[in-house]
Amino acid sequence: MEDDHKNAKILADGLKNLDPLIEVHEPDTNIVIIEFLKNTVLSKIITELGQEGILAFTISKKKIRFVTHYGIQEDDIQYGIETIRNVIQKY
């Protein structure tokens, strides 16, 4: 579980400067939440991320949740940061 928390911190830090209209909530556990400060169709982002192998879930009209867990390595987190960046920039 310690690695999961570390990976969540790496993910959150990597997403912080993604876009000025996105707020990344500091993780307390292995859950990272990003909040969109502008109206965005989150379902499109979730679908596209899923096609790239990244599972995420909406938790409100403006928030997406990512969870790090056993089996996810730091290389996976780096891939996730780049992929999330590329997808979000489209919207």
Biopython code that builds the backbone (N, CA, C, O; Angstrom):
import numpy as np
from Bio.PDB.StructureBuilder import StructureBuilder

atoms = [
    (1, "MET", "N", (0.822, -1.194, 0.000)),
    (1, "MET", "CA", (0.000, 0.000, 0.000)),
    (1, "MET", "C", (0.868, 1.261, 0.000)),
    (1, "MET", "O", (0.465, 2.293, -0.537)),
    (2, "GLU", "N", (2.040, 1.179, 0.593)),
    (2, "GLU", "CA", (2.942, 2.331, 0.622)),
    (2, "GLU", "C", (3.319, 2.761, -0.796)),
    (2, "GLU", "O", (3.361, 3.955, -1.093)),
    (3, "ASP", "N", (3.593, 1.784, -1.673)),
    (3, "ASP", "CA", (3.917, 2.110, -3.062)),
    (3, "ASP", "C", (2.736, 2.759, -3.769)),
    (3, "ASP", "O", (2.917, 3.654, -4.594)),
    (4, "ASP", "N", (1.531, 2.310, -3.447)),
    (4, "ASP", "CA", (0.333, 2.885, -4.055)),
    (4, "ASP", "C", (0.193, 4.358, -3.689)),
    (4, "ASP", "O", (-0.153, 5.181, -4.536)),
    (5, "HIS", "N", (0.458, 4.687, -2.443)),
    (5, "HIS", "CA", (0.374, 6.082, -1.988)),
    (5, "HIS", "C", (1.464, 6.926, -2.649)),
    (5, "HIS", "O", (1.224, 8.067, -3.044)),
    (6, "LYS", "N", (2.660, 6.356, -2.763)),
    (6, "LYS", "CA", (3.768, 7.054, -3.421)),
    (6, "LYS", "C", (3.424, 7.318, -4.884)),
    (6, "LYS", "O", (3.655, 8.414, -5.393)),
    (7, "ASN", "N", (2.871, 6.311, -5.554)),
    (7, "ASN", "CA", (2.500, 6.478, -6.960)),
    (7, "ASN", "C", (1.385, 7.502, -7.133)),
    (7, "ASN", "O", (1.376, 8.246, -8.114)),
    (8, "ALA", "N", (0.455, 7.548, -6.199)),
    (8, "ALA", "CA", (-0.610, 8.551, -6.262)),
    (8, "ALA", "C", (-0.021, 9.956, -6.146)),
    (8, "ALA", "O", (-0.462, 10.873, -6.839)),
    (9, "LYS", "N", (0.951, 10.126, -5.293)),
    (9, "LYS", "CA", (1.621, 11.425, -5.137)),
    (9, "LYS", "C", (2.353, 11.811, -6.421)),
    (9, "LYS", "O", (2.304, 12.965, -6.847)),
    (10, "ILE", "N", (3.033, 10.835, -7.037)),
    (10, "ILE", "CA", (3.731, 11.096, -8.303)),
    (10, "ILE", "C", (2.728, 11.494, -9.378)),
    (10, "ILE", "O", (2.968, 12.432, -10.139)),
    (11, "LEU", "N", (1.610, 10.786, -9.441)),
    (11, "LEU", "CA", (0.571, 11.102, -10.425)),
    (11, "LEU", "C", (0.024, 12.511, -10.194)),
    (11, "LEU", "O", (-0.073, 13.302, -11.133)),
    (12, "ALA", "N", (-0.329, 12.821, -8.965)),
    (12, "ALA", "CA", (-0.871, 14.144, -8.649)),
    (12, "ALA", "C", (0.131, 15.239, -9.002)),
    (12, "ALA", "O", (-0.233, 16.243, -9.614)),
    (13, "ASP", "N", (1.378, 15.051, -8.621)),
    (13, "ASP", "CA", (2.402, 16.060, -8.920)),
    (13, "ASP", "C", (2.580, 16.232, -10.427)),
    (13, "ASP", "O", (2.777, 17.346, -10.911)),
    (14, "GLY", "N", (2.511, 15.129, -11.161)),
    (14, "GLY", "CA", (2.679, 15.187, -12.609)),
    (14, "GLY", "C", (1.525, 15.866, -13.324)),
    (14, "GLY", "O", (1.691, 16.386, -14.428)),
    (15, "LEU", "N", (0.359, 15.863, -12.699)),
    (15, "LEU", "CA", (-0.820, 16.468, -13.320)),
    (15, "LEU", "C", (-1.047, 17.916, -12.890)),
    (15, "LEU", "O", (-1.878, 18.606, -13.480)),
    (16, "LYS", "N", (-0.332, 18.384, -11.883)),
    (16, "LYS", "CA", (-0.587, 19.715, -11.309)),
    (16, "LYS", "C", (-0.471, 20.851, -12.305)),
    (16, "LYS", "O", (-1.275, 21.781, -12.253)),
    (17, "ASN", "N", (0.480, 20.817, -13.196)),
    (17, "ASN", "CA", (0.677, 21.911, -14.140)),
    (17, "ASN", "C", (0.079, 21.609, -15.505)),
    (17, "ASN", "O", (0.479, 22.190, -16.514)),
    (18, "LEU", "N", (-0.863, 20.713, -15.524)),
    (18, "LEU", "CA", (-1.475, 20.251, -16.761)),
    (18, "LEU", "C", (-2.235, 21.357, -17.476)),
    (18, "LEU", "O", (-2.074, 21.557, -18.680)),
    (19, "ASP", "N", (-3.047, 22.056, -16.743)),
    (19, "ASP", "CA", (-3.939, 23.049, -17.335)),
    (19, "ASP", "C", (-4.372, 23.992, -16.216)),
    (19, "ASP", "O", (-4.705, 23.531, -15.125)),
    (20, "PRO", "N", (-4.374, 25.298, -16.462)),
    (20, "PRO", "CA", (-4.778, 26.218, -15.392)),
    (20, "PRO", "C", (-6.251, 26.083, -15.006)),
    (20, "PRO", "O", (-6.660, 26.589, -13.961)),
    (21, "LEU", "N", (-7.048, 25.412, -15.829)),
    (21, "LEU", "CA", (-8.465, 25.246, -15.523)),
    (21, "LEU", "C", (-8.767, 23.889, -14.901)),
    (21, "LEU", "O", (-9.911, 23.436, -14.897)),
    (22, "ILE", "N", (-7.723, 23.244, -14.375)),
    (22, "ILE", "CA", (-7.885, 21.967, -13.678)),
    (22, "ILE", "C", (-7.205, 22.074, -12.322)),
    (22, "ILE", "O", (-6.073, 22.544, -12.220)),
    (23, "GLU", "N", (-7.896, 21.639, -11.299)),
    (23, "GLU", "CA", (-7.310, 21.583, -9.959)),
    (23, "GLU", "C", (-7.059, 20.129, -9.604)),
    (23, "GLU", "O", (-7.951, 19.289, -9.725)),
    (24, "VAL", "N", (-5.850, 19.836, -9.168)),
    (24, "VAL", "CA", (-5.497, 18.490, -8.732)),
    (24, "VAL", "C", (-5.509, 18.491, -7.207)),
    (24, "VAL", "O", (-4.763, 19.234, -6.570)),
    (25, "HIS", "N", (-6.357, 17.657, -6.636)),
    (25, "HIS", "CA", (-6.452, 17.567, -5.182)),
    (25, "HIS", "C", (-5.296, 16.721, -4.657)),
    (25, "HIS", "O", (-4.991, 15.668, -5.217)),
    (26, "GLU", "N", (-4.668, 17.166, -3.607)),
    (26, "GLU", "CA", (-3.545, 16.456, -2.998)),
    (26, "GLU", "C", (-4.054, 15.129, -2.423)),
    (26, "GLU", "O", (-4.983, 15.118, -1.616)),
    (27, "PRO", "N", (-3.448, 14.018, -2.839)),
    (27, "PRO", "CA", (-3.931, 12.719, -2.348)),
    (27, "PRO", "C", (-3.508, 12.437, -0.907)),
    (27, "PRO", "O", (-2.376, 12.718, -0.514)),
    (28, "ASP", "N", (-4.433, 11.880, -0.128)),
    (28, "ASP", "CA", (-4.121, 11.406, 1.216)),
    (28, "ASP", "C", (-3.870, 9.906, 1.202)),
    (28, "ASP", "O", (-3.245, 9.356, 2.110)),
    (29, "THR", "N", (-4.367, 9.255, 0.155)),
    (29, "THR", "CA", (-4.252, 7.796, 0.032)),
    (29, "THR", "C", (-3.782, 7.483, -1.379)),
    (29, "THR", "O", (-2.940, 8.193, -1.930)),
    (30, "ASN", "N", (-4.316, 6.435, -1.956)),
    (30, "ASN", "CA", (-3.961, 6.058, -3.323)),
    (30, "ASN", "C", (-4.989, 6.568, -4.335)),
    (30, "ASN", "O", (-5.067, 6.055, -5.451)),
    (31, "ILE", "N", (-5.768, 7.565, -3.954)),
    (31, "ILE", "CA", (-6.787, 8.139, -4.830)),
    (31, "ILE", "C", (-6.389, 9.562, -5.219)),
    (31, "ILE", "O", (-6.063, 10.389, -4.368)),
    (32, "VAL", "N", (-6.424, 9.826, -6.532)),
    (32, "VAL", "CA", (-6.117, 11.156, -7.050)),
    (32, "VAL", "C", (-7.386, 11.692, -7.703)),
    (32, "VAL", "O", (-7.998, 11.019, -8.532)),
    (33, "ILE", "N", (-7.769, 12.888, -7.329)),
    (33, "ILE", "CA", (-8.967, 13.524, -7.883)),
    (33, "ILE", "C", (-8.542, 14.792, -8.611)),
    (33, "ILE", "O", (-7.812, 15.628, -8.080)),
    (34, "ILE", "N", (-9.028, 14.905, -9.850)),
    (34, "ILE", "CA", (-8.832, 16.159, -10.564)),
    (34, "ILE", "C", (-10.197, 16.787, -10.784)),
    (34, "ILE", "O", (-11.184, 16.106, -11.062)),
    (35, "GLU", "N", (-10.222, 18.106, -10.650)),
    (35, "GLU", "CA", (-11.467, 18.857, -10.777)),
    (35, "GLU", "C", (-11.336, 19.844, -11.920)),
    (35, "GLU", "O", (-10.371, 20.605, -11.999)),
    (36, "PHE", "N", (-12.317, 19.819, -12.799)),
    (36, "PHE", "CA", (-12.340, 20.731, -13.933)),
    (36, "PHE", "C", (-13.047, 22.006, -13.515)),
    (36, "PHE", "O", (-14.173, 21.963, -13.019)),
    (37, "LEU", "N", (-12.393, 23.136, -13.712)),
    (37, "LEU", "CA", (-12.931, 24.422, -13.298)),
    (37, "LEU", "C", (-13.739, 25.080, -14.408)),
    (37, "LEU", "O", (-14.263, 26.180, -14.232)),
    (38, "LYS", "N", (-13.840, 24.404, -15.555)),
    (38, "LYS", "CA", (-14.688, 24.864, -16.656)),
    (38, "LYS", "C", (-15.603, 23.701, -17.028)),
    (38, "LYS", "O", (-15.331, 22.552, -16.680)),
    (39, "ASN", "N", (-16.678, 24.002, -17.729)),
    (39, "ASN", "CA", (-17.591, 22.949, -18.158)),
    (39, "ASN", "C", (-16.892, 22.062, -19.183)),
    (39, "ASN", "O", (-16.391, 22.541, -20.200)),
    (40, "THR", "N", (-16.870, 20.787, -18.904)),
    (40, "THR", "CA", (-16.211, 19.807, -19.752)),
    (40, "THR", "C", (-17.067, 18.550, -19.773)),
    (40, "THR", "O", (-17.664, 18.181, -18.761)),
    (41, "VAL", "N", (-17.127, 17.897, -20.918)),
    (41, "VAL", "CA", (-17.875, 16.641, -21.014)),
    (41, "VAL", "C", (-16.936, 15.520, -20.557)),
    (41, "VAL", "O", (-16.136, 14.999, -21.334)),
    (42, "LEU", "N", (-17.057, 15.169, -19.288)),
    (42, "LEU", "CA", (-16.141, 14.201, -18.696)),
    (42, "LEU", "C", (-16.285, 12.814, -19.303)),
    (42, "LEU", "O", (-15.312, 12.062, -19.346)),
    (43, "SER", "N", (-17.466, 12.461, -19.768)),
    (43, "SER", "CA", (-17.657, 11.123, -20.334)),
    (43, "SER", "C", (-16.747, 10.893, -21.547)),
    (43, "SER", "O", (-16.266, 9.780, -21.758)),
    (44, "LYS", "N", (-16.516, 11.924, -22.329)),
    (44, "LYS", "CA", (-15.618, 11.794, -23.484)),
    (44, "LYS", "C", (-14.184, 11.548, -23.022)),
    (44, "LYS", "O", (-13.471, 10.731, -23.606)),
    (45, "ILE", "N", (-13.773, 12.243, -21.992)),
    (45, "ILE", "CA", (-12.418, 12.070, -21.456)),
    (45, "ILE", "C", (-12.265, 10.666, -20.881)),
    (45, "ILE", "O", (-11.266, 9.997, -21.142)),
    (46, "ILE", "N", (-13.245, 10.216, -20.101)),
    (46, "ILE", "CA", (-13.203, 8.892, -19.488)),
    (46, "ILE", "C", (-13.126, 7.809, -20.565)),
    (46, "ILE", "O", (-12.355, 6.858, -20.441)),
    (47, "THR", "N", (-13.927, 7.958, -21.618)),
    (47, "THR", "CA", (-13.937, 6.975, -22.704)),
    (47, "THR", "C", (-12.591, 6.924, -23.407)),
    (47, "THR", "O", (-12.050, 5.844, -23.644)),
    (48, "GLU", "N", (-12.054, 8.075, -23.739)),
    (48, "GLU", "CA", (-10.772, 8.113, -24.448)),
    (48, "GLU", "C", (-9.635, 7.575, -23.583)),
    (48, "GLU", "O", (-8.759, 6.869, -24.082)),
    (49, "LEU", "N", (-9.641, 7.903, -22.292)),
    (49, "LEU", "CA", (-8.622, 7.360, -21.396)),
    (49, "LEU", "C", (-8.731, 5.838, -21.340)),
    (49, "LEU", "O", (-7.715, 5.144, -21.356)),
    (50, "GLY", "N", (-9.943, 5.321, -21.276)),
    (50, "GLY", "CA", (-10.158, 3.881, -21.255)),
    (50, "GLY", "C", (-9.605, 3.209, -22.495)),
    (50, "GLY", "O", (-9.057, 2.110, -22.413)),
    (51, "GLN", "N", (-9.742, 3.854, -23.640)),
    (51, "GLN", "CA", (-9.199, 3.316, -24.880)),
    (51, "GLN", "C", (-7.677, 3.271, -24.857)),
    (51, "GLN", "O", (-7.060, 2.486, -25.578)),
    (52, "GLU", "N", (-7.077, 4.115, -24.026)),
    (52, "GLU", "CA", (-5.622, 4.152, -23.872)),
    (52, "GLU", "C", (-5.145, 3.285, -22.707)),
    (52, "GLU", "O", (-3.955, 3.265, -22.392)),
    (53, "GLY", "N", (-6.070, 2.571, -22.069)),
    (53, "GLY", "CA", (-5.696, 1.668, -20.982)),
    (53, "GLY", "C", (-5.701, 2.290, -19.597)),
    (53, "GLY", "O", (-5.180, 1.699, -18.651)),
    (54, "ILE", "N", (-6.283, 3.476, -19.467)),
    (54, "ILE", "CA", (-6.316, 4.159, -18.176)),
    (54, "ILE", "C", (-7.760, 4.204, -17.687)),
    (54, "ILE", "O", (-8.622, 4.811, -18.323)),
    (55, "LEU", "N", (-8.011, 3.561, -16.565)),
    (55, "LEU", "CA", (-9.346, 3.567, -15.995)),
    (55, "LEU", "C", (-9.497, 4.761, -15.067)),
    (55, "LEU", "O", (-8.629, 5.045, -14.241)),
    (56, "ALA", "N", (-10.601, 5.442, -15.220)),
    (56, "ALA", "CA", (-10.924, 6.593, -14.378)),
    (56, "ALA", "C", (-12.435, 6.636, -14.254)),
    (56, "ALA", "O", (-13.157, 6.065, -15.072)),
    (57, "PHE", "N", (-12.902, 7.318, -13.223)),
    (57, "PHE", "CA", (-14.329, 7.385, -12.966)),
    (57, "PHE", "C", (-14.718, 8.809, -12.615)),
    (57, "PHE", "O", (-13.958, 9.529, -11.967)),
    (58, "THR", "N", (-15.907, 9.211, -13.048)),
    (58, "THR", "CA", (-16.414, 10.509, -12.617)),
    (58, "THR", "C", (-17.008, 10.343, -11.224)),
    (58, "THR", "O", (-17.639, 9.331, -10.918)),
    (59, "ILE", "N", (-16.799, 11.345, -10.394)),
    (59, "ILE", "CA", (-17.396, 11.322, -9.058)),
    (59, "ILE", "C", (-18.323, 12.517, -8.845)),
    (59, "ILE", "O", (-18.965, 12.644, -7.803)),
    (60, "SER", "N", (-18.377, 13.376, -9.836)),
    (60, "SER", "CA", (-19.336, 14.485, -9.858)),
    (60, "SER", "C", (-19.318, 15.042, -11.274)),
    (60, "SER", "O", (-18.645, 14.498, -12.149)),
    (61, "LYS", "N", (-20.039, 16.101, -11.499)),
    (61, "LYS", "CA", (-20.080, 16.702, -12.835)),
    (61, "LYS", "C", (-18.751, 17.338, -13.229)),
    (61, "LYS", "O", (-18.519, 17.627, -14.403)),
    (62, "LYS", "N", (-17.884, 17.554, -12.246)),
    (62, "LYS", "CA", (-16.626, 18.252, -12.526)),
    (62, "LYS", "C", (-15.379, 17.503, -12.065)),
    (62, "LYS", "O", (-14.268, 18.004, -12.236)),
    (63, "LYS", "N", (-15.541, 16.310, -11.483)),
    (63, "LYS", "CA", (-14.384, 15.614, -10.912)),
    (63, "LYS", "C", (-14.209, 14.213, -11.483)),
    (63, "LYS", "O", (-15.171, 13.484, -11.727)),
    (64, "ILE", "N", (-12.937, 13.866, -11.685)),
    (64, "ILE", "CA", (-12.540, 12.524, -12.112)),
    (64, "ILE", "C", (-11.629, 11.933, -11.047)),
    (64, "ILE", "O", (-10.804, 12.631, -10.458)),
    (65, "ARG", "N", (-11.793, 10.636, -10.810)),
    (65, "ARG", "CA", (-10.999, 9.930, -9.797)),
    (65, "ARG", "C", (-10.121, 8.887, -10.477)),
    (65, "ARG", "O", (-10.577, 8.120, -11.326)),
    (66, "PHE", "N", (-8.853, 8.878, -10.083)),
    (66, "PHE", "CA", (-7.895, 7.860, -10.493)),
    (66, "PHE", "C", (-7.446, 7.128, -9.232)),
    (66, "PHE", "O", (-7.325, 7.740, -8.170)),
    (67, "VAL", "N", (-7.201, 5.834, -9.339)),
    (67, "VAL", "CA", (-6.759, 5.051, -8.187)),
    (67, "VAL", "C", (-5.513, 4.266, -8.586)),
    (67, "VAL", "O", (-5.500, 3.577, -9.606)),
    (68, "THR", "N", (-4.475, 4.379, -7.777)),
    (68, "THR", "CA", (-3.282, 3.550, -7.980)),
    (68, "THR", "C", (-3.430, 2.315, -7.094)),
    (68, "THR", "O", (-3.984, 2.388, -5.998)),
    (69, "HIS", "N", (-2.934, 1.193, -7.576)),
    (69, "HIS", "CA", (-3.088, -0.042, -6.808)),
    (69, "HIS", "C", (-1.967, -1.016, -7.136)),
    (69, "HIS", "O", (-1.102, -0.744, -7.969)),
    (70, "TYR", "N", (-2.006, -2.150, -6.463)),
    (70, "TYR", "CA", (-0.993, -3.193, -6.625)),
    (70, "TYR", "C", (-0.823, -3.536, -8.104)),
    (70, "TYR", "O", (-1.802, -3.719, -8.828)),
    (71, "GLY", "N", (0.407, -3.619, -8.530)),
    (71, "GLY", "CA", (0.697, -3.974, -9.910)),
    (71, "GLY", "C", (0.975, -2.779, -10.801)),
    (71, "GLY", "O", (1.481, -2.943, -11.911)),
    (72, "ILE", "N", (0.656, -1.589, -10.339)),
    (72, "ILE", "CA", (0.950, -0.382, -11.108)),
    (72, "ILE", "C", (2.324, 0.120, -10.671)),
    (72, "ILE", "O", (2.568, 0.361, -9.489)),
    (73, "GLN", "N", (3.206, 0.269, -11.643)),
    (73, "GLN", "CA", (4.578, 0.690, -11.386)),
    (73, "GLN", "C", (4.756, 2.167, -11.741)),
    (73, "GLN", "O", (3.880, 2.782, -12.348)),
    (74, "GLU", "N", (5.889, 2.715, -11.358)),
    (74, "GLU", "CA", (6.153, 4.129, -11.643)),
    (74, "GLU", "C", (6.162, 4.402, -13.148)),
    (74, "GLU", "O", (5.735, 5.473, -13.580)),
    (75, "ASP", "N", (6.642, 3.447, -13.954)),
    (75, "ASP", "CA", (6.599, 3.617, -15.413)),
    (75, "ASP", "C", (5.164, 3.770, -15.897)),
    (75, "ASP", "O", (4.892, 4.562, -16.800)),
    (76, "ASP", "N", (4.241, 3.014, -15.300)),
    (76, "ASP", "CA", (2.827, 3.118, -15.647)),
    (76, "ASP", "C", (2.292, 4.505, -15.295)),
    (76, "ASP", "O", (1.490, 5.076, -16.034)),
    (77, "ILE", "N", (2.739, 5.033, -14.177)),
    (77, "ILE", "CA", (2.309, 6.368, -13.748)),
    (77, "ILE", "C", (2.788, 7.418, -14.750)),
    (77, "ILE", "O", (2.031, 8.320, -15.108)),
    (78, "GLN", "N", (4.024, 7.312, -15.199)),
    (78, "GLN", "CA", (4.558, 8.259, -16.175)),
    (78, "GLN", "C", (3.772, 8.187, -17.484)),
    (78, "GLN", "O", (3.460, 9.216, -18.084)),
    (79, "TYR", "N", (3.453, 6.963, -17.923)),
    (79, "TYR", "CA", (2.603, 6.791, -19.106)),
    (79, "TYR", "C", (1.251, 7.457, -18.870)),
    (79, "TYR", "O", (0.726, 8.138, -19.751)),
    (80, "GLY", "N", (0.696, 7.259, -17.692)),
    (80, "GLY", "CA", (-0.589, 7.846, -17.349)),
    (80, "GLY", "C", (-0.569, 9.361, -17.392)),
    (80, "GLY", "O", (-1.491, 9.982, -17.922)),
    (81, "ILE", "N", (0.459, 9.953, -16.845)),
    (81, "ILE", "CA", (0.574, 11.415, -16.835)),
    (81, "ILE", "C", (0.567, 11.959, -18.265)),
    (81, "ILE", "O", (-0.169, 12.894, -18.579)),
    (82, "GLU", "N", (1.390, 11.367, -19.121)),
    (82, "GLU", "CA", (1.478, 11.826, -20.513)),
    (82, "GLU", "C", (0.152, 11.618, -21.251)),
    (82, "GLU", "O", (-0.298, 12.492, -21.992)),
    (83, "THR", "N", (-0.455, 10.478, -21.045)),
    (83, "THR", "CA", (-1.709, 10.168, -21.731)),
    (83, "THR", "C", (-2.836, 11.058, -21.241)),
    (83, "THR", "O", (-3.608, 11.579, -22.047)),
    (84, "ILE", "N", (-2.942, 11.238, -19.942)),
    (84, "ILE", "CA", (-3.975, 12.115, -19.391)),
    (84, "ILE", "C", (-3.777, 13.535, -19.918)),
    (84, "ILE", "O", (-4.740, 14.194, -20.307)),
    (85, "ARG", "N", (-2.553, 13.995, -19.931)),
    (85, "ARG", "CA", (-2.237, 15.337, -20.465)),
    (85, "ARG", "C", (-2.726, 15.462, -21.906)),
    (85, "ARG", "O", (-3.405, 16.428, -22.256)),
    (86, "ASN", "N", (-2.377, 14.480, -22.742)),
    (86, "ASN", "CA", (-2.751, 14.534, -24.154)),
    (86, "ASN", "C", (-4.262, 14.513, -24.361)),
    (86, "ASN", "O", (-4.784, 15.226, -25.218)),
    (87, "VAL", "N", (-4.953, 13.708, -23.587)),
    (87, "VAL", "CA", (-6.415, 13.614, -23.732)),
    (87, "VAL", "C", (-7.084, 14.892, -23.249)),
    (87, "VAL", "O", (-7.949, 15.438, -23.933)),
    (88, "ILE", "N", (-6.691, 15.368, -22.085)),
    (88, "ILE", "CA", (-7.352, 16.547, -21.517)),
    (88, "ILE", "C", (-7.139, 17.792, -22.390)),
    (88, "ILE", "O", (-8.029, 18.636, -22.488)),
    (89, "GLN", "N", (-5.996, 17.904, -23.005)),
    (89, "GLN", "CA", (-5.721, 19.070, -23.837)),
    (89, "GLN", "C", (-6.673, 19.156, -25.029)),
    (89, "GLN", "O", (-6.849, 20.232, -25.600)),
    (90, "LYS", "N", (-7.283, 18.046, -25.406)),
    (90, "LYS", "CA", (-8.230, 18.068, -26.533)),
    (90, "LYS", "C", (-9.549, 18.725, -26.147)),
    (90, "LYS", "O", (-10.296, 19.185, -27.010)),
    (91, "TYR", "N", (-9.829, 18.766, -24.861)),
    (91, "TYR", "CA", (-11.120, 19.263, -24.402)),
    (91, "TYR", "C", (-10.926, 20.530, -23.627)),
    (91, "TYR", "O", (-11.897, 21.115, -23.148)),
]
sb = StructureBuilder()
sb.init_structure("model")
sb.init_model(0)
sb.init_chain("A")
sb.init_seg("    ")
for serial, (resi, resn, name, xyz) in enumerate(atoms, 1):
    if name == "N":
        sb.init_residue(resn, " ", resi, " ")
    sb.init_atom(name, np.array(xyz, "f"), 0.0, 1.0, " ", f" {name:<3s}", serial, name[0])
structure = sb.get_structure()
